[in-house]
């Protein structure tokens, strides 16, 4: 076991966790898993989050110190934002192409779609300020009166769902912000509160401000602080090594707990989760696979001739499996930084600057999923969105991804905002929520892979890859 590479150990831990959960569901000891094994998975995520914030702080500051030249830093920042914006827009476009090509929302029973359509028209009648998307009118057609009771029941269940109400309240507070709120939110009023609440954008802003101030002062006056920041960075990098040495066992606990929670004491329940919303899930996963294993390597290999397809994925696989296990870009960040520096030989001054920004603003997998989800839900309710409305999805999903929380299920909040932007019922999230956890794990892999690809590409464009 000791001779196996880390990524192989993590894969084995992940598979063992799924197998344990299946056996536990079969023989009725899922509660034991949740009580005595799953907590170690939570401890693992907490450890990674514990490291993430100070690691980002010290790594950005030391990265700026190694740059020295503010103009070089500005060029790097412009490249970073441009790359991330392009990959996010591309991911959303891939999602829209696939969902319009395969039309997953139409692969269900026609009677169900009719009832869904009537529930949509009922919702419109309750919200007269929202414009109807087409001329179809089944609610007033006596031929479909038998569907009315089912439609009313469905609408009431979604509207009264506690999870839906909670997520809509969070989305409402986000959407109610002004156009410059994103910039306002970047600037902390109390950096210690930012550390406490894990507000990554504010930590990044403070680190940039601190680092730029540090290099503007005479070296002899800040020698002590410079040494402190460099030492702090080394300490937290070592912490990552120590945590990762036990990662396979933690991943086992994390996956066992996640799958046991889905399955309960019935393997069939777990299977039903994977089968739920089958066409929709397949389209989302297909889009994520295209981004992770076609688009990103094409970008990286075009700029970095030293890498091969196989060597690239062998290098980043620990971060990918960690992303799948934790469903959190932020929790995976310490591992992502380590594999990019150690395995891909990207200098710390670049990885420490580009990766934390990516973990905050680059949500390619989440943005792709939103594009598919919105159009799927529209198709599911017999609503045809035109090109202008789908263009709105691209714009809104891109803007919503900036500063989105890099934690599990943050995409649901973003999805509500996108649904509202095109005049659809935000309570529809209740339809896809049962499968969201599994898809969240998959799209986090794409988010993290996108961060790594952009960082590697920028390093290659700067001719900065280490030997």
Helices and strands as residue ranges (DSSP letters): H 6-27, H 30-36, H 38-67, H 70-102, G 104-106, H 110-126, G 142-147, H 148-160, H 162-175, H 181-186, H 191-196, H 200-216, G 219-221, H 223-244, H 247-263, H 267-275, H 278-290, I 291-295, H 296-303, H 309-326, H 329-342, H 348-361, H 364-380, H 387-401, H 410-421, G 426-428, H 429-461
